Amino acid sequence: MGIDYDGGMIVGELGMELEKPEDFDGELYEWVEEVGLDRMSQWYDSDIDYNYVGFRVDNVVVDDIDEWLRDVRKKAKEFYRLTGVPARLIGTQNIT
């Protein structure tokens, strides 16, 4: 058993701010996976309430900032559409 870690940015919110749709039969983490959202864990084996949930954002090269910003905005809108929760751009580690 080992602990892996990386980091990056995600457009989304903490899992504790989200609720699965009432018509979904399952747990929040199952719904997150089904709709294609990513999770980033702040510490090893953390509950989804303490994971950042959303869409990962690639690192940006300064020359490509306009395209990157469009991508971030698009992902923020899609996150809001899926969850009803406004998204934030979050930089964090991911411990798995």
N, CA, C and O atoms as a GROMACS GRO file, in nm:
protein
  384
    1MET      N    1   0.084  -0.117   0.000
    1MET     CA    2   0.000   0.000   0.000
    1MET      C    3   0.089   0.123   0.000
    1MET      O    4   0.187   0.130   0.074
    2GLY      N    5   0.055   0.218  -0.081
    2GLY     CA    6   0.129   0.341  -0.086
    2GLY      C    7   0.034   0.459  -0.097
    2GLY      O    8  -0.084   0.445  -0.129
    3ILE      N    9   0.089   0.572  -0.071
    3ILE     CA   10   0.012   0.695  -0.084
    3ILE      C   11   0.068   0.771  -0.202
    3ILE      O   12   0.188   0.797  -0.210
    4ASP      N   13  -0.020   0.805  -0.295
    4ASP     CA   14   0.020   0.884  -0.412
    4ASP      C   15  -0.028   1.027  -0.392
    4ASP      O   16  -0.128   1.052  -0.326
    5TYR      N   17   0.046   1.118  -0.451
    5TYR     CA   18   0.002   1.258  -0.443
    5TYR      C   19   0.042   1.331  -0.570
    5TYR      O   20   0.143   1.302  -0.633
    6ASP      N   21  -0.040   1.426  -0.604
    6ASP     CA   22  -0.013   1.520  -0.710
    6ASP      C   23  -0.090   1.646  -0.674
    6ASP      O   24  -0.133   1.661  -0.560
    7GLY      N   25  -0.107   1.731  -0.764
    7GLY     CA   26  -0.180   1.853  -0.735
    7GLY      C   27  -0.221   1.919  -0.864
    7GLY      O   28  -0.189   1.872  -0.973
    8GLY      N   29  -0.292   2.027  -0.850
    8GLY     CA   30  -0.336   2.100  -0.968
    8GLY      C   31  -0.452   2.191  -0.934
    8GLY      O   32  -0.471   2.232  -0.819
    9MET      N   33  -0.528   2.222  -1.036
    9MET     CA   34  -0.641   2.312  -1.018
    9MET      C   35  -0.768   2.241  -1.061
    9MET      O   36  -0.769   2.156  -1.150
   10ILE      N   37  -0.876   2.279  -0.993
   10ILE     CA   38  -1.007   2.222  -1.022
   10ILE      C   39  -1.110   2.335  -1.015
   10ILE      O   40  -1.101   2.423  -0.929
   11VAL      N   41  -1.205   2.332  -1.105
   11VAL     CA   42  -1.316   2.428  -1.105
   11VAL      C   43  -1.433   2.356  -1.040
   11VAL      O   44  -1.489   2.263  -1.099
   12GLY      N   45  -1.471   2.397  -0.920
   12GLY     CA   46  -1.578   2.328  -0.850
   12GLY      C   47  -1.594   2.380  -0.709
   12GLY      O   48  -1.580   2.500  -0.683
   13GLU      N   49  -1.623   2.288  -0.618
   13GLU     CA   50  -1.650   2.324  -0.479
   13GLU      C   51  -1.627   2.202  -0.391
   13GLU      O   52  -1.613   2.090  -0.441
   14LEU      N   53  -1.624   2.223  -0.261
   14LEU     CA   54  -1.613   2.112  -0.167
   14LEU      C   55  -1.736   2.022  -0.177
   14LEU      O   56  -1.847   2.069  -0.199
   15GLY      N   57  -1.714   1.894  -0.159
   15GLY     CA   58  -1.823   1.799  -0.165
   15GLY      C   59  -1.935   1.829  -0.067
   15GLY      O   60  -2.051   1.802  -0.097
   16MET      N   61  -1.902   1.884   0.049
   16MET     CA   62  -2.005   1.913   0.150
   16MET      C   63  -2.103   2.020   0.103
   16MET      O   64  -2.210   2.035   0.162
   17GLU      N   65  -2.069   2.093  -0.002
   17GLU     CA   66  -2.158   2.196  -0.056
   17GLU      C   67  -2.255   2.139  -0.160
   17GLU      O   68  -2.344   2.210  -0.207
   18LEU      N   69  -2.238   2.012  -0.196
   18LEU     CA   70  -2.318   1.952  -0.303
   18LEU      C   71  -2.422   1.856  -0.248
   18LEU      O   72  -2.407   1.800  -0.140
   19GLU      N   73  -2.527   1.839  -0.326
   19GLU     CA   74  -2.628   1.739  -0.297
   19GLU      C   75  -2.657   1.663  -0.425
   19GLU      O   76  -2.666   1.722  -0.532
   20LYS      N   77  -2.670   1.532  -0.414
   20LYS     CA   78  -2.705   1.454  -0.532
   20LYS      C   79  -2.851   1.482  -0.566
   20LYS      O   80  -2.930   1.514  -0.477
   21PRO      N   81  -2.887   1.469  -0.692
   21PRO     CA   82  -3.028   1.490  -0.729
   21PRO      C   83  -3.120   1.392  -0.656
   21PRO      O   84  -3.081   1.279  -0.628
   22GLU      N   85  -3.239   1.437  -0.624
   22GLU     CA   86  -3.333   1.354  -0.550
   22GLU      C   87  -3.369   1.226  -0.624
   22GLU      O   88  -3.399   1.124  -0.562
   23ASP      N   89  -3.366   1.230  -0.758
   23ASP     CA   90  -3.405   1.113  -0.836
   23ASP      C   91  -3.290   1.015  -0.859
   23ASP      O   92  -3.306   0.917  -0.932
   24PHE      N   93  -3.174   1.039  -0.797
   24PHE     CA   94  -3.060   0.949  -0.812
   24PHE      C   95  -3.057   0.851  -0.697
   24PHE      O   96  -3.050   0.891  -0.580
   25ASP      N   97  -3.062   0.723  -0.729
   25ASP     CA   98  -3.056   0.617  -0.627
   25ASP      C   99  -2.911   0.577  -0.604
   25ASP      O  100  -2.859   0.491  -0.674
   26GLY      N  101  -2.848   0.636  -0.509
   26GLY     CA  102  -2.710   0.605  -0.479
   26GLY      C  103  -2.649   0.714  -0.395
   26GLY      O  104  -2.716   0.807  -0.352
   27GLU      N  105  -2.520   0.700  -0.372
   27GLU     CA  106  -2.445   0.796  -0.290
   27GLU      C  107  -2.393   0.911  -0.376
   27GLU      O  108  -2.386   0.901  -0.498
   28LEU      N  109  -2.357   1.020  -0.310
   28LEU     CA  110  -2.306   1.137  -0.380
   28LEU      C  111  -2.184   1.102  -0.464
   28LEU      O  112  -2.175   1.145  -0.579
   29TYR      N  113  -2.090   1.024  -0.409
   29TYR     CA  114  -1.969   0.992  -0.485
   29TYR      C  115  -2.002   0.914  -0.612
   29TYR      O  116  -1.931   0.926  -0.712
   30GLU      N  117  -2.108   0.832  -0.610
   30GLU     CA  118  -2.149   0.759  -0.728
   30GLU      C  119  -2.204   0.853  -0.836
   30GLU      O  120  -2.175   0.838  -0.954
   31TRP      N  121  -2.284   0.949  -0.792
   31TRP     CA  122  -2.338   1.048  -0.885
   31TRP      C  123  -2.226   1.131  -0.947
   31TRP      O  124  -2.227   1.157  -1.067
   32VAL      N  125  -2.130   1.172  -0.864
   32VAL     CA  126  -2.015   1.249  -0.912
   32VAL      C  127  -1.944   1.174  -1.024
   32VAL      O  128  -1.912   1.232  -1.128
   33GLU      N  129  -1.920   1.047  -1.004
   33GLU     CA  130  -1.855   0.966  -1.106
   33GLU      C  131  -1.942   0.951  -1.231
   33GLU      O  132  -1.892   0.959  -1.343
   34GLU      N  133  -2.071   0.931  -1.210
   34GLU     CA  134  -2.162   0.910  -1.324
   34GLU      C  135  -2.170   1.030  -1.416
   34GLU      O  136  -2.179   1.014  -1.538
   35VAL      N  137  -2.168   1.151  -1.360
   35VAL     CA  138  -2.180   1.271  -1.444
   35VAL      C  139  -2.044   1.322  -1.494
   35VAL      O  140  -2.039   1.422  -1.564
   36GLY      N  141  -1.935   1.253  -1.457
   36GLY     CA  142  -1.803   1.287  -1.510
   36GLY      C  143  -1.728   1.396  -1.437
   36GLY      O  144  -1.637   1.457  -1.494
   37LEU      N  145  -1.764   1.421  -1.311
   37LEU     CA  146  -1.689   1.517  -1.231
   37LEU      C  147  -1.566   1.449  -1.172
   37LEU      O  148  -1.566   1.328  -1.148
   38ASP      N  149  -1.462   1.527  -1.148
   38ASP     CA  150  -1.340   1.478  -1.084
   38ASP      C  151  -1.344   1.509  -0.936
   38ASP      O  152  -1.420   1.594  -0.890
   39ARG      N  153  -1.258   1.439  -0.861
   39ARG     CA  154  -1.242   1.466  -0.718
   39ARG      C  155  -1.094   1.482  -0.688
   39ARG      O  156  -1.010   1.413  -0.744
   40MET      N  157  -1.064   1.575  -0.598
   40MET     CA  158  -0.927   1.593  -0.549
   40MET      C  159  -0.933   1.589  -0.397
   40MET      O  160  -1.003   1.667  -0.333
   41SER      N  161  -0.858   1.497  -0.340
   41SER     CA  162  -0.861   1.471  -0.197
   41SER      C  163  -0.753   1.554  -0.126
   41SER      O  164  -0.637   1.554  -0.166
   42GLN      N  165  -0.794   1.624  -0.022
   42GLN     CA  166  -0.701   1.708   0.052
   42GLN      C  167  -0.608   1.626   0.142
   42GLN      O  168  -0.497   1.670   0.174
   43TRP      N  169  -0.652   1.507   0.181
   43TRP     CA  170  -0.567   1.418   0.260
   43TRP      C  171  -0.606   1.273   0.229
   43TRP      O  172  -0.712   1.247   0.172
   44TYR      N  173  -0.521   1.182   0.267
   44TYR     CA  174  -0.542   1.040   0.238
   44TYR      C  175  -0.672   0.990   0.299
   44TYR      O  176  -0.700   1.014   0.417
   45ASP      N  177  -0.751   0.922   0.219
   45ASP     CA  178  -0.873   0.856   0.263
   45ASP      C  179  -0.978   0.953   0.317
   45ASP      O  180  -1.055   0.917   0.406
   46SER      N  181  -0.980   1.075   0.265
   46SER     CA  182  -1.080   1.170   0.313
   46SER      C  183  -1.217   1.141   0.253
   46SER      O  184  -1.227   1.091   0.141
   47ASP      N  185  -1.318   1.171   0.327
   47ASP     CA  186  -1.456   1.156   0.284
   47ASP      C  187  -1.485   1.255   0.171
   47ASP      O  188  -1.419   1.358   0.161
   48ILE      N  189  -1.582   1.225   0.086
   48ILE     CA  190  -1.615   1.313  -0.026
   48ILE      C  191  -1.654   1.454   0.021
   48ILE      O  192  -1.636   1.550  -0.053
   49ASP      N  193  -1.707   1.467   0.143
   49ASP     CA  194  -1.740   1.600   0.194
   49ASP      C  195  -1.619   1.692   0.195
   49ASP      O  196  -1.634   1.814   0.182
   50TYR      N  197  -1.499   1.635   0.209
   50TYR     CA  198  -1.376   1.714   0.217
   50TYR      C  199  -1.292   1.706   0.089
   50TYR      O  200  -1.179   1.753   0.086
   51ASN      N  201  -1.349   1.647  -0.014
   51ASN     CA  202  -1.285   1.646  -0.146
   51ASN      C  203  -1.332   1.767  -0.224
   51ASN      O  204  -1.447   1.811  -0.210
   52TYR      N  205  -1.245   1.821  -0.306
   52TYR     CA  206  -1.290   1.920  -0.403
   52TYR      C  207  -1.346   1.843  -0.522
   52TYR      O  208  -1.282   1.752  -0.574
   53VAL      N  209  -1.464   1.881  -0.564
   53VAL     CA  210  -1.535   1.813  -0.671
   53VAL      C  211  -1.556   1.913  -0.784
   53VAL      O  212  -1.597   2.026  -0.760
   54GLY      N  213  -1.527   1.872  -0.906
   54GLY     CA  214  -1.547   1.961  -1.019
   54GLY      C  215  -1.475   1.908  -1.142
   54GLY      O  216  -1.464   1.787  -1.162
   55PHE      N  217  -1.426   2.000  -1.224
   55PHE     CA  218  -1.353   1.965  -1.345
   55PHE      C  219  -1.209   2.012  -1.331
   55PHE      O  220  -1.183   2.128  -1.298
   56ARG      N  221  -1.116   1.922  -1.356
   56ARG     CA  222  -0.975   1.959  -1.351
   56ARG      C  223  -0.943   2.058  -1.462
   56ARG      O  224  -1.003   2.056  -1.569
   57VAL      N  225  -0.847   2.144  -1.432
   57VAL     CA  226  -0.803   2.246  -1.527
   57VAL      C  227  -0.655   2.223  -1.553
   57VAL      O  228  -0.577   2.207  -1.460
   58ASP      N  229  -0.617   2.223  -1.680
   58ASP     CA  230  -0.478   2.206  -1.716
   58ASP      C  231  -0.394   2.325  -1.672
   58ASP      O  232  -0.445   2.436  -1.657
   59ASN      N  233  -0.266   2.300  -1.652
   59ASN     CA  234  -0.173   2.411  -1.630
   59ASN      C  235  -0.176   2.502  -1.752
   59ASN      O  236  -0.206   2.457  -1.863
   60VAL      N  237  -0.144   2.626  -1.732
   60VAL     CA  238  -0.154   2.722  -1.841
   60VAL      C  239  -0.017   2.782  -1.874
   60VAL      O  240   0.063   2.811  -1.785
   61VAL      N  241   0.005   2.798  -2.002
   61VAL     CA  242   0.121   2.873  -2.049
   61VAL      C  243   0.070   3.014  -2.075
   61VAL      O  244  -0.037   3.032  -2.132
   62VAL      N  245   0.144   3.114  -2.035
   62VAL     CA  246   0.098   3.252  -2.044
   62VAL      C  247   0.049   3.288  -2.184
   62VAL      O  248  -0.047   3.364  -2.198
   63ASP      N  249   0.112   3.234  -2.286
   63ASP     CA  250   0.070   3.265  -2.424
   63ASP      C  251  -0.070   3.215  -2.455
   63ASP      O  252  -0.135   3.267  -2.546
   64ASP      N  253  -0.118   3.117  -2.381
   64ASP     CA  254  -0.248   3.057  -2.407
   64ASP      C  255  -0.354   3.098  -2.305
   64ASP      O  256  -0.454   3.027  -2.289
   65ILE      N  257  -0.336   3.208  -2.236
   65ILE     CA  258  -0.424   3.244  -2.125
   65ILE      C  259  -0.568   3.267  -2.169
   65ILE      O  260  -0.660   3.231  -2.095
   66ASP      N  261  -0.591   3.326  -2.286
   66ASP     CA  262  -0.729   3.353  -2.329
   66ASP      C  263  -0.806   3.223  -2.350
   66ASP      O  264  -0.921   3.210  -2.307
   67GLU      N  265  -0.743   3.127  -2.415
   67GLU     CA  266  -0.807   2.997  -2.436
   67GLU      C  267  -0.831   2.927  -2.303
   67GLU      O  268  -0.936   2.865  -2.282
   68TRP      N  269  -0.734   2.935  -2.212
   68TRP     CA  270  -0.745   2.874  -2.080
   68TRP      C  271  -0.861   2.935  -2.002
   68TRP      O  272  -0.938   2.863  -1.938
   69LEU      N  273  -0.874   3.067  -2.006
   69LEU     CA  274  -0.985   3.134  -1.936
   69LEU      C  275  -1.120   3.092  -1.992
   69LEU      O  276  -1.215   3.073  -1.916
   70ARG      N  277  -1.129   3.077  -2.124
   70ARG     CA  278  -1.254   3.029  -2.184
   70ARG      C  279  -1.287   2.888  -2.132
   70ARG      O  280  -1.402   2.858  -2.101
   71ASP      N  281  -1.185   2.804  -2.122
   71ASP     CA  282  -1.205   2.669  -2.072
   71ASP      C  283  -1.252   2.671  -1.926
   71ASP      O  284  -1.343   2.597  -1.890
   72VAL      N  285  -1.192   2.754  -1.844
   72VAL     CA  286  -1.231   2.765  -1.702
   72VAL      C  287  -1.376   2.812  -1.692
   72VAL      O  288  -1.454   2.756  -1.614
   73ARG      N  289  -1.411   2.913  -1.768
   73ARG     CA  290  -1.549   2.964  -1.764
   73ARG      C  291  -1.650   2.859  -1.811
   73ARG      O  292  -1.757   2.844  -1.752
   74LYS      N  293  -1.615   2.787  -1.916
   74LYS     CA  294  -1.702   2.681  -1.968
   74LYS      C  295  -1.723   2.573  -1.862
   74LYS      O  296  -1.835   2.526  -1.842
   75LYS      N  297  -1.616   2.532  -1.796
   75LYS     CA  298  -1.626   2.430  -1.692
   75LYS      C  299  -1.705   2.480  -1.572
   75LYS      O  300  -1.779   2.404  -1.510
   76ALA      N  301  -1.690   2.608  -1.537
   76ALA     CA  302  -1.766   2.665  -1.425
   76ALA      C  303  -1.916   2.665  -1.457
   76ALA      O  304  -1.997   2.635  -1.370
   77LYS      N  305  -1.952   2.698  -1.579
   77LYS     CA  306  -2.094   2.697  -1.619
   77LYS      C  307  -2.150   2.556  -1.616
   77LYS      O  308  -2.262   2.534  -1.570
   78GLU      N  309  -2.072   2.460  -1.665
   78GLU     CA  310  -2.118   2.321  -1.665
   78GLU      C  311  -2.132   2.269  -1.522
   78GLU      O  312  -2.226   2.196  -1.492
   79PHE      N  313  -2.040   2.305  -1.434
   79PHE     CA  314  -2.049   2.265  -1.294
   79PHE      C  315  -2.177   2.321  -1.232
   79PHE      O  316  -2.248   2.250  -1.161
   80TYR      N  317  -2.205   2.448  -1.258
   80TYR     CA  318  -2.327   2.510  -1.205
   80TYR      C  319  -2.452   2.442  -1.261
   80TYR      O  320  -2.548   2.418  -1.188
   81ARG      N  321  -2.450   2.410  -1.389
   81ARG     CA  322  -2.564   2.342  -1.451
   81ARG      C  323  -2.591   2.207  -1.384
   81ARG      O  324  -2.706   2.171  -1.359
   82LEU      N  325  -2.486   2.134  -1.355
   82LEU     CA  326  -2.500   2.002  -1.294
   82LEU      C  327  -2.540   2.008  -1.146
   82LEU      O  328  -2.618   1.925  -1.099
   83THR      N  329  -2.485   2.105  -1.074
   83THR     CA  330  -2.498   2.104  -0.927
   83THR      C  331  -2.586   2.215  -0.871
   83THR      O  332  -2.639   2.201  -0.761
   84GLY      N  333  -2.601   2.325  -0.944
   84GLY     CA  334  -2.672   2.441  -0.889
   84GLY      C  335  -2.587   2.521  -0.792
   84GLY      O  336  -2.637   2.611  -0.725
   85VAL      N  337  -2.458   2.488  -0.784
   85VAL     CA  338  -2.365   2.554  -0.692
   85VAL      C  339  -2.262   2.632  -0.774
   85VAL      O  340  -2.203   2.576  -0.867
   86PRO      N  341  -2.239   2.760  -0.743
   86PRO     CA  342  -2.135   2.835  -0.815
   86PRO      C  343  -1.998   2.772  -0.793
   86PRO      O  344  -1.965   2.728  -0.683
   87ALA      N  345  -1.919   2.767  -0.899
   87ALA     CA  346  -1.786   2.705  -0.893
   87ALA      C  347  -1.680   2.808  -0.857
   87ALA      O  348  -1.693   2.927  -0.885
   88ARG      N  349  -1.575   2.758  -0.794
   88ARG     CA  350  -1.454   2.836  -0.766
   88ARG      C  351  -1.338   2.769  -0.837
   88ARG      O  352  -1.342   2.649  -0.864
   89LEU      N  353  -1.235   2.845  -0.868
   89LEU     CA  354  -1.110   2.789  -0.919
   89LEU      C  355  -1.021   2.764  -0.798
   89LEU      O  356  -0.986   2.857  -0.726
   90ILE      N  357  -0.986   2.637  -0.776
   90ILE     CA  358  -0.916   2.596  -0.655
   90ILE      C  359  -0.787   2.526  -0.692
   90ILE      O  360  -0.787   2.435  -0.774
   91GLY      N  361  -0.678   2.567  -0.632
   91GLY     CA  362  -0.551   2.496  -0.645
   91GLY      C  363  -0.530   2.413  -0.519
   91GLY      O  364  -0.542   2.465  -0.408
   92THR      N  365  -0.500   2.286  -0.535
   92THR     CA  366  -0.489   2.198  -0.419
   92THR      C  367  -0.403   2.076  -0.450
   92THR      O  368  -0.371   2.049  -0.566
   93GLN      N  369  -0.367   2.005  -0.347
   93GLN     CA  370  -0.302   1.876  -0.364
   93GLN      C  371  -0.409   1.770  -0.382
   93GLN      O  372  -0.527   1.794  -0.353
   94ASN      N  373  -0.369   1.653  -0.428
   94ASN     CA  374  -0.458   1.539  -0.442
   94ASN      C  375  -0.386   1.418  -0.384
   94ASN      O  376  -0.290   1.368  -0.443
   95ILE      N  377  -0.432   1.372  -0.269
   95ILE     CA  378  -0.367   1.262  -0.197
   95ILE      C  379  -0.456   1.138  -0.211
   95ILE      O  380  -0.572   1.138  -0.169
   96THR      N  381  -0.401   1.033  -0.270
   96THR     CA  382  -0.480   0.911  -0.288
   96THR      C  383  -0.405   0.789  -0.238
   96THR      O  384  -0.456   0.678  -0.245
   0.00000   0.00000   0.00000
